[in-house]
């Protein structure tokens, strides 16, 4: 996320804080107050528009992972189905039946191994990318907190 986006988020947060500070307090309600819900919805929408791209990337990575797993499963199923079809065609022949069953089992085993390897590689890839996204989000959050802290003394002086 760029610095402009950080500043925009901080501005929105400050507007929300100011609105809460200025909100009409409801007597005997344990600190509850009345706010302009439509204005807060607008501010929340603005915040969503200024969220870090890392969040969108994380969502895309998860979708990619699901797609890769689906494709791997589908390929494994297709391979198994193909092996089964081939085995059925050969069932009438004695010697060929044993060979076909052995080959079908081999293909199934290979397909299952490939599916496990693809799933493992996909999980490692997604975990690595999610860790990177998490690190970026933590960094951005710390920047927002630091900037917010830096703004507070200036706000209190006014």
Secondary structure, 3 states (H helix, E strand, C coil): CCHHHHHHHHHHHHHHHHHHHHCEECCCCCCCEECCHHHHHHHHHHHHHCCCHHHHHHHHHHHHHHHHHHHHHHHHHHHHHHHHHHHHHHCCCHHHHHHHHHHHHHHHHHHHHHHHHHHHHHHHHHHHHHHHHHHHHHHHHHHHHHHHHHHHHHHHHC
